[in-house]
């Protein structure tokens, strides 16, 4: 939906250092200080709603190219818009892997066809994510890669990741890592603990994650490269990140909604929607993640949106693929668990879901006059229960189906265009 202008009336505007009730005026894709009398405006009543700088999800799998029966760029971006997300970063584990400029260009061109939610693709670090042969970093950056990751896989060779870090530092980009030592995770499908023992399931030792977190922090220390650590899940990992921050290292981290909402105690072994990598950890870990969000140690909440078909996901806990969808449940989890249950202020939620991700991607998100109008509007009192019809994604593999939430995105505006609205 588009118009010459939009006036968001009576909203609770979440500014950088303040929250005020007022109007926000959008013309020609930008925030302006007053409406032009020559233009026609759509007026939207936002009374009682938070009008926020657009939320960003820096960890998504859109399966395009190669697995478009599971998700494609169009449906992924539609899901993002419905979830209040104004920009996404996509992971490179497509088929073929996003390790050359042609695939980057394909993804960017396809995202422009829908011309709504912005897409910022990541390149793999190694060719075919083989963990052995580095990509052409400069060429990939010039073609539009926002950074580098082998997400879904982890480079095991320490010398190689050290050399990769130095190359990424040279071109002023960011190294993003999935932290997993395969010798300790083996074929584990759950974390080592209560569920692995009760059902005799192969497990991942938490040390598998923590060893690579420590390695990457030391690489950041010795190379000066910016490193972002993905979907951290253990107390030990976060304690290492805290140490890195105290030392002033260029290390940031993210956690997912499912790791702060669920623990291993919630796993139902007949429901493979509880199978993800890293696996759900102990209740003690889950509580520590929440505490670390509240005290600012964790920088970002990202969905790790990982769609799969019902047939693939319904093959039993041992062989079903890892991963759950999450674009449309990110804001409901954050609002329900952090805002309502733990008293996190809306400014701080905007920081971890908009401001900090924007810094990592080197883009802007602010409700200032003159800035591009990328806006997420949230009804903090909206109560609903998630069901399969709730999702715009092609896939429905979510552990949040049947769960009750308070707080939902009700309008998504990107570059002044209404991409999704329930108002």
C-alpha positions as a Python dict, from the first residue, in 0.01 Angstrom:
ca = {
    (1, 'X'): (0, 0, 0),
    (2, 'X'): (136, 340, -87),
    (3, 'X'): (25, 700, -86),
    (4, 'X'): (173, 1044, -118),
    (5, 'X'): (200, 1051, 258),
    (6, 'X'): (115, 872, 582),
    (7, 'X'): (34, 1024, 920),
    (8, 'X'): (69, 792, 1218),
    (9, 'X'): (-161, 957, 1472),
    (10, 'X'): (-131, 952, 1852),
    (11, 'X'): (129, 676, 1866),
    (12, 'X'): (379, 610, 2143),
    (13, 'X'): (696, 710, 1959),
    (14, 'X'): (1003, 520, 2072),
    (15, 'X'): (1287, 765, 2024),
    (16, 'X'): (1655, 712, 2093),
    (17, 'X'): (1647, 833, 2452),
    (18, 'X'): (1278, 893, 2515),
    (19, 'X'): (922, 773, 2465),
    (20, 'X'): (662, 1035, 2371),
    (21, 'X'): (304, 1035, 2246),
    (22, 'X'): (260, 1214, 1917),
    (23, 'X'): (223, 1199, 1540),
    (24, 'X'): (477, 1077, 1287),
    (25, 'X'): (455, 1211, 934),
    (26, 'X'): (589, 1027, 630),
    (27, 'X'): (622, 1168, 280),
    (28, 'X'): (801, 1022, -22),
    (29, 'X'): (949, 749, 195),
    (30, 'X'): (1100, 977, 460),
    (31, 'X'): (1004, 1116, 800),
    (32, 'X'): (919, 1487, 779),
    (33, 'X'): (847, 1748, 1043),
    (34, 'X'): (511, 1865, 905),
    (35, 'X'): (265, 1747, 638),
    (36, 'X'): (265, 1916, 300),
    (37, 'X'): (-72, 2067, 217),
    (38, 'X'): (-24, 1964, -146),
    (39, 'X'): (-12, 1592, -66),
    (40, 'X'): (-281, 1341, 24),
    (41, 'X'): (-216, 1141, 339),
    (42, 'X'): (-337, 814, 481),
    (43, 'X'): (-409, 865, 852),
    (44, 'X'): (-358, 569, 1084),
    (45, 'X'): (-471, 581, 1446),
    (46, 'X'): (-188, 440, 1657),
    (47, 'X'): (-327, 523, 2000),
    (48, 'X'): (-185, 281, 2255),
    (49, 'X'): (61, 134, 2004),
    (50, 'X'): (440, 158, 2008),
    (51, 'X'): (578, 322, 1694),
    (52, 'X'): (934, 191, 1673),
    (53, 'X'): (1234, 217, 1443),
    (54, 'X'): (1201, -80, 1210),
    (55, 'X'): (1302, -414, 1357),
    (56, 'X'): (1579, -613, 1185),
    (57, 'X'): (1636, -988, 1183),
    (58, 'X'): (2001, -1062, 1108),
    (59, 'X'): (1972, -1442, 1094),
    (60, 'X'): (1731, -1597, 840),
    (61, 'X'): (1732, -1890, 599),
    (62, 'X'): (1527, -1833, 286),
    (63, 'X'): (1638, -2149, 95),
    (64, 'X'): (1660, -1957, -231),
    (65, 'X'): (1815, -2068, -462),
    (66, 'X'): (1776, -2445, -448),
    (67, 'X'): (1503, -2523, -197),
    (68, 'X'): (1224, -2289, -299),
    (69, 'X'): (961, -2553, -219),
    (70, 'X'): (1053, -2489, 146),
    (71, 'X'): (1086, -2110, 133),
    (72, 'X'): (1177, -1852, -126),
    (73, 'X'): (1275, -1488, -114),
    (74, 'X'): (919, -1370, -181),
    (75, 'X'): (755, -1578, 94),
    (76, 'X'): (1042, -1510, 331),
    (77, 'X'): (1005, -1136, 292),
    (78, 'X'): (626, -1160, 327),
    (79, 'X'): (676, -1352, 652),
    (80, 'X'): (919, -1089, 772),
    (81, 'X'): (672, -808, 698),
    (82, 'X'): (395, -993, 883),
    (83, 'X'): (630, -1026, 1180),
    (84, 'X'): (709, -655, 1194),
    (85, 'X'): (1057, -702, 1046),
    (86, 'X'): (1175, -430, 806),
    (87, 'X'): (1509, -586, 705),
    (88, 'X'): (1660, -932, 708),
    (89, 'X'): (2001, -1089, 660),
    (90, 'X'): (1999, -1422, 481),
    (91, 'X'): (2236, -1710, 539),
    (92, 'X'): (2442, -1859, 253),
    (93, 'X'): (2357, -2230, 294),
    (94, 'X'): (2148, -2237, -24),
    (95, 'X'): (2191, -2475, -316),
    (96, 'X'): (2430, -2387, -465),
    (97, 'X'): (2593, -2220, -167),
    (98, 'X'): (2611, -1842, -181),
    (99, 'X'): (2986, -1829, -245),
    (100, 'X'): (2996, -1630, -570),
    (101, 'X'): (2878, -1292, -689),
    (102, 'X'): (2614, -1438, -924),
    (103, 'X'): (2412, -1576, -632),
    (104, 'X'): (2444, -1253, -433),
    (105, 'X'): (2323, -1059, -735),
    (106, 'X'): (2038, -1306, -790),
    (107, 'X'): (1918, -1271, -429),
    (108, 'X'): (1936, -893, -436),
    (109, 'X'): (1754, -865, -769),
    (110, 'X'): (1481, -1103, -659),
    (111, 'X'): (1428, -910, -336),
    (112, 'X'): (1390, -588, -534),
    (113, 'X'): (1104, -744, -732),
    (114, 'X'): (887, -750, -420),
    (115, 'X'): (1030, -410, -315),
    (116, 'X'): (927, -427, 47),
    (117, 'X'): (1138, -569, 331),
    (118, 'X'): (1507, -506, 264),
    (119, 'X'): (1737, -805, 216),
    (120, 'X'): (2106, -806, 310),
    (121, 'X'): (2270, -1136, 206),
    (122, 'X'): (2566, -1298, 374),
    (123, 'X'): (2834, -1476, 175),
    (124, 'X'): (2983, -1803, 293),
    (125, 'X'): (3339, -1790, 426),
    (126, 'X'): (3448, -2101, 236),
    (127, 'X'): (3360, -2235, -106),
    (128, 'X'): (3054, -2457, -79),
    (129, 'X'): (3090, -2415, 299),
    (130, 'X'): (3357, -2688, 275),
    (131, 'X'): (3555, -2542, 565),
    (132, 'X'): (3872, -2558, 355),
    (133, 'X'): (3886, -2308, 68),
    (134, 'X'): (3815, -1938, 136),
    (135, 'X'): (3590, -1736, -94),
    (136, 'X'): (3703, -1422, -274),
    (137, 'X'): (3617, -1184, 10),
    (138, 'X'): (3666, -856, -173),
    (139, 'X'): (3465, -967, -477),
    (140, 'X'): (3180, -1086, -255),
    (141, 'X'): (3173, -760, -62),
    (142, 'X'): (3170, -556, -382),
    (143, 'X'): (2879, -765, -514),
    (144, 'X'): (2670, -683, -206),
    (145, 'X'): (2756, -936, 66),
    (146, 'X'): (2696, -777, 405),
    (147, 'X'): (2941, -1010, 580),
    (148, 'X'): (3074, -1367, 590),
    (149, 'X'): (2957, -1684, 762),
    (150, 'X'): (2942, -2059, 708),
    (151, 'X'): (2631, -2068, 927),
    (152, 'X'): (2497, -2418, 965),
    (153, 'X'): (2859, -2528, 962),
    (154, 'X'): (3168, -2424, 1153),
    (155, 'X'): (3524, -2401, 1022),
    (156, 'X'): (3717, -2647, 1238),
    (157, 'X'): (4070, -2559, 1122),
    (158, 'X'): (4196, -2290, 1360),
    (159, 'X'): (4474, -2173, 1129),
    (160, 'X'): (4227, -2130, 845),
    (161, 'X'): (3975, -1928, 1048),
    (162, 'X'): (4265, -1712, 1170),
    (163, 'X'): (4367, -1637, 809),
    (164, 'X'): (4003, -1578, 710),
    (165, 'X'): (3965, -1331, 997),
    (166, 'X'): (4267, -1134, 876),
    (167, 'X'): (4126, -1113, 523),
    (168, 'X'): (3784, -999, 648),
    (169, 'X'): (3952, -738, 866),
    (170, 'X'): (4138, -602, 559),
    (171, 'X'): (3812, -525, 379),
    (172, 'X'): (3638, -387, 691),
    (173, 'X'): (3366, -649, 697),
    (174, 'X'): (3233, -881, 968),
    (175, 'X'): (3295, -1247, 1048),
    (176, 'X'): (2981, -1420, 1173),
    (177, 'X'): (3017, -1766, 1323),
    (178, 'X'): (2812, -2070, 1414),
    (179, 'X'): (3007, -2203, 1711),
    (180, 'X'): (3033, -2581, 1718),
    (181, 'X'): (3327, -2813, 1775),
    (182, 'X'): (3224, -3129, 1590),
    (183, 'X'): (3441, -3356, 1801),
    (184, 'X'): (3222, -3266, 2098),
    (185, 'X'): (2885, -3229, 1930),
    (186, 'X'): (2922, -3549, 1723),
    (187, 'X'): (2575, -3659, 1607),
    (188, 'X'): (2398, -3503, 1904),
    (189, 'X'): (2032, -3408, 1863),
    (190, 'X'): (1975, -3268, 2215),
    (191, 'X'): (2197, -3118, 2481),
    (192, 'X'): (2372, -3340, 2731),
    (193, 'X'): (2133, -3357, 3025),
    (194, 'X'): (1796, -3476, 3144),
    (195, 'X'): (1637, -3555, 2807),
    (196, 'X'): (1945, -3722, 2656),
    (197, 'X'): (1960, -3957, 2956),
    (198, 'X'): (1586, -4025, 2982),
    (199, 'X'): (1543, -4113, 2615),
    (200, 'X'): (1897, -4235, 2543),
    (201, 'X'): (1946, -3978, 2269),
    (202, 'X'): (2285, -3877, 2127),
    (203, 'X'): (2382, -3544, 2277),
    (204, 'X'): (2587, -3232, 2220),
    (205, 'X'): (2814, -3137, 2505),
    (206, 'X'): (2774, -2762, 2581),
    (207, 'X'): (3154, -2741, 2564),
    (208, 'X'): (3117, -2785, 2187),
    (209, 'X'): (2979, -2432, 2163),
    (210, 'X'): (3192, -2276, 2432),
    (211, 'X'): (3528, -2389, 2292),
    (212, 'X'): (3458, -2221, 1957),
    (213, 'X'): (3328, -1908, 2130),
    (214, 'X'): (3657, -1888, 2320),
    (215, 'X'): (3855, -1950, 2000),
    (216, 'X'): (3670, -1678, 1810),
    (217, 'X'): (3713, -1427, 2091),
    (218, 'X'): (4088, -1487, 2087),
    (219, 'X'): (4091, -1445, 1710),
    (220, 'X'): (3913, -1112, 1753),
    (221, 'X'): (4175, -1017, 2011),
    (222, 'X'): (4471, -1101, 1787),
    (223, 'X'): (4338, -975, 1454),
    (224, 'X'): (4106, -688, 1547),
    (225, 'X'): (3834, -831, 1322),
    (226, 'X'): (3466, -776, 1408),
    (227, 'X'): (3316, -1109, 1509),
    (228, 'X'): (2948, -1176, 1569),
    (229, 'X'): (2860, -1500, 1745),
    (230, 'X'): (2535, -1662, 1638),
    (231, 'X'): (2255, -1819, 1842),
    (232, 'X'): (2449, -1862, 2166),
    (233, 'X'): (2278, -2096, 2408),
    (234, 'X'): (2485, -2161, 2720),
    (235, 'X'): (2580, -1970, 3030),
    (236, 'X'): (2945, -2044, 2964),
    (237, 'X'): (2930, -1887, 2618),
    (238, 'X'): (2777, -1568, 2751),
    (239, 'X'): (3031, -1544, 3029),
    (240, 'X'): (3305, -1558, 2767),
    (241, 'X'): (3133, -1283, 2567),
    (242, 'X'): (3111, -1073, 2883),
    (243, 'X'): (3487, -1112, 2930),
    (244, 'X'): (3548, -1009, 2568),
    (245, 'X'): (3339, -696, 2612),
    (246, 'X'): (3523, -606, 2931),
    (247, 'X'): (3848, -629, 2731),
    (248, 'X'): (3708, -398, 2464),
    (249, 'X'): (3716, -658, 2187),
    (250, 'X'): (3500, -625, 1875),
    (251, 'X'): (3274, -915, 1970),
    (252, 'X'): (2894, -915, 1957),
    (253, 'X'): (2644, -1194, 2005),
    (254, 'X'): (2285, -1297, 1948),
    (255, 'X'): (2033, -1531, 2105),
    (256, 'X'): (1714, -1669, 1957),
    (257, 'X'): (1355, -1646, 2081),
    (258, 'X'): (1335, -2024, 2115),
    (259, 'X'): (1642, -2046, 2336),
    (260, 'X'): (1505, -1788, 2581),
    (261, 'X'): (1151, -1928, 2578),
    (262, 'X'): (1219, -2303, 2597),
    (263, 'X'): (1466, -2525, 2778),
    (264, 'X'): (1538, -2897, 2742),
    (265, 'X'): (1262, -2957, 2994),
    (266, 'X'): (1006, -2845, 2735),
    (267, 'X'): (1115, -3094, 2471),
    (268, 'X'): (856, -3341, 2351),
    (269, 'X'): (1056, -3609, 2171),
    (270, 'X'): (764, -3690, 1940),
    (271, 'X'): (758, -3326, 1825),
    (272, 'X'): (1062, -3250, 1611),
    (273, 'X'): (982, -2879, 1617),
    (274, 'X'): (1186, -2888, 1936),
    (275, 'X'): (1494, -3000, 1743),
    (276, 'X'): (1729, -2715, 1662),
    (277, 'X'): (2102, -2649, 1655),
    (278, 'X'): (2231, -2550, 1901),
    (279, 'X'): (1986, -2762, 2098),
    (280, 'X'): (1767, -2633, 2377),
    (281, 'X'): (1979, -2617, 2689),
    (282, 'X'): (1915, -2641, 3063),
    (283, 'X'): (1669, -2422, 3249),
    (284, 'X'): (1966, -2261, 3422),
    (285, 'X'): (2112, -2167, 3083),
    (286, 'X'): (1777, -2028, 2964),
    (287, 'X'): (1742, -1805, 3270),
    (288, 'X'): (2099, -1682, 3230),
    (289, 'X'): (2032, -1585, 2868),
    (290, 'X'): (1737, -1374, 2979),
    (291, 'X'): (1942, -1214, 3256),
    (292, 'X'): (2215, -1133, 3002),
    (293, 'X'): (1966, -968, 2767),
    (294, 'X'): (1835, -756, 3050),
    (295, 'X'): (2183, -644, 3162),
    (296, 'X'): (2298, -566, 2807),
    (297, 'X'): (2559, -838, 2763),
    (298, 'X'): (2375, -984, 2463),
    (299, 'X'): (2350, -747, 2169),
    (300, 'X'): (2082, -890, 1942),
    (301, 'X'): (1781, -1118, 1930),
    (302, 'X'): (1757, -1296, 1594),
    (303, 'X'): (1509, -1560, 1483),
    (304, 'X'): (1736, -1810, 1304),
    (305, 'X'): (1430, -1861, 1080),
    (306, 'X'): (1492, -2212, 940),
    (307, 'X'): (1196, -2351, 744),
    (308, 'X'): (1154, -2720, 658),
    (309, 'X'): (878, -2921, 494),
    (310, 'X'): (639, -3123, 708),
    (311, 'X'): (767, -3442, 546),
    (312, 'X'): (1132, -3369, 628),
    (313, 'X'): (1061, -3247, 978),
    (314, 'X'): (831, -3540, 1055),
    (315, 'X'): (1097, -3813, 1026),
    (316, 'X'): (1168, -3862, 1395),
    (317, 'X'): (1402, -3685, 1634),
    (318, 'X'): (1714, -3870, 1524),
    (319, 'X'): (1702, -3788, 1151),
    (320, 'X'): (1475, -3482, 1117),
    (321, 'X'): (1665, -3167, 1016),
    (322, 'X'): (1753, -2904, 1274),
    (323, 'X'): (1568, -2574, 1277),
    (324, 'X'): (1242, -2389, 1333),
    (325, 'X'): (1072, -2090, 1172),
    (326, 'X'): (1068, -1768, 1370),
    (327, 'X'): (1018, -1444, 1176),
    (328, 'X'): (658, -1398, 1285),
    (329, 'X'): (705, -1509, 1646),
    (330, 'X'): (1011, -1297, 1730),
    (331, 'X'): (816, -992, 1845),
    (332, 'X'): (547, -1192, 2030),
    (333, 'X'): (816, -1378, 2228),
    (334, 'X'): (1009, -1061, 2304),
    (335, 'X'): (700, -870, 2413),
    (336, 'X'): (550, -1154, 2617),
    (337, 'X'): (864, -1283, 2784),
    (338, 'X'): (1085, -977, 2813),
    (339, 'X'): (844, -682, 2817),
    (340, 'X'): (549, -822, 3012),
    (341, 'X'): (709, -1092, 3227),
    (342, 'X'): (1051, -940, 3294),
    (343, 'X'): (977, -567, 3277),
    (344, 'X'): (1218, -483, 2995),
    (345, 'X'): (1156, -129, 2871),
    (346, 'X'): (1051, -75, 2512),
    (347, 'X'): (1362, 140, 2447),
    (348, 'X'): (1583, -154, 2538),
    (349, 'X'): (1380, -389, 2320),
    (350, 'X'): (1426, -150, 2028),
    (351, 'X'): (1798, -149, 2101),
    (352, 'X'): (1838, -527, 2068),
    (353, 'X'): (1591, -569, 1781),
    (354, 'X'): (1663, -257, 1577),
    (355, 'X'): (1950, -29, 1684),
    (356, 'X'): (2216, -295, 1745),
    (357, 'X'): (2135, -505, 1437),
    (358, 'X'): (2141, -186, 1229),
    (359, 'X'): (2491, -106, 1357),
    (360, 'X'): (2612, -452, 1260),
    (361, 'X'): (2473, -414, 909),
    (362, 'X'): (2587, -51, 885),
    (363, 'X'): (2237, 76, 809),
    (364, 'X'): (2018, 334, 985),
    (365, 'X'): (1713, 291, 1202),
    (366, 'X'): (1583, 600, 1380),
    (367, 'X'): (1260, 800, 1407),
    (368, 'X'): (1429, 1126, 1315),
    (369, 'X'): (1316, 1386, 1066),
    (370, 'X'): (1502, 1328, 743),
    (371, 'X'): (1552, 955, 799),
    (372, 'X'): (1399, 690, 573),
    (373, 'X'): (1068, 570, 716),
    (374, 'X'): (1134, 212, 828),
    (375, 'X'): (889, 153, 1110),
    (376, 'X'): (748, -130, 1319),
    (377, 'X'): (420, -65, 1500),
    (378, 'X'): (343, -293, 1795),
    (379, 'X'): (22, -345, 1988),
    (380, 'X'): (159, -438, 2332),
    (381, 'X'): (-179, -564, 2454),
    (382, 'X'): (-277, -785, 2159),
    (383, 'X'): (-356, -1133, 2293),
    (384, 'X'): (-355, -1432, 2058),
    (385, 'X'): (-269, -1798, 2023),
    (386, 'X'): (-33, -1914, 1750),
    (387, 'X'): (-171, -2169, 1503),
    (388, 'X'): (-55, -2287, 1161),
    (389, 'X'): (-276, -2033, 983),
    (390, 'X'): (-85, -1758, 1164),
    (391, 'X'): (223, -1808, 944),
    (392, 'X'): (289, -1657, 600),
    (393, 'X'): (592, -1882, 554),
    (394, 'X'): (564, -2184, 326),
    (395, 'X'): (671, -2395, 623),
    (396, 'X'): (500, -2436, 960),
    (397, 'X'): (772, -2598, 1171),
    (398, 'X'): (732, -2395, 1490),
    (399, 'X'): (743, -2503, 1855),
    (400, 'X'): (529, -2198, 1934),
    (401, 'X'): (213, -2344, 1779),
    (402, 'X'): (-52, -2355, 2053),
    (403, 'X'): (131, -2101, 2272),
    (404, 'X'): (-38, -1783, 2400),
    (405, 'X'): (122, -1442, 2358),
    (406, 'X'): (67, -1078, 2448),
    (407, 'X'): (210, -827, 2202),
    (408, 'X'): (223, -833, 1824),
    (409, 'X'): (337, -630, 1525),
    (410, 'X'): (29, -473, 1365),
    (411, 'X'): (192, -265, 1092),
    (412, 'X'): (522, -274, 904),
    (413, 'X'): (643, 22, 699),
    (414, 'X'): (952, 4, 478),
    (415, 'X'): (1081, 311, 292),
    (416, 'X'): (747, 477, 357),
    (417, 'X'): (549, 185, 209),
    (418, 'X'): (300, -12, 416),
    (419, 'X'): (406, -375, 368),
    (420, 'X'): (174, -527, 628),
    (421, 'X'): (-112, -389, 833),
    (422, 'X'): (-381, -508, 1070),
    (423, 'X'): (-487, -153, 1152),
}
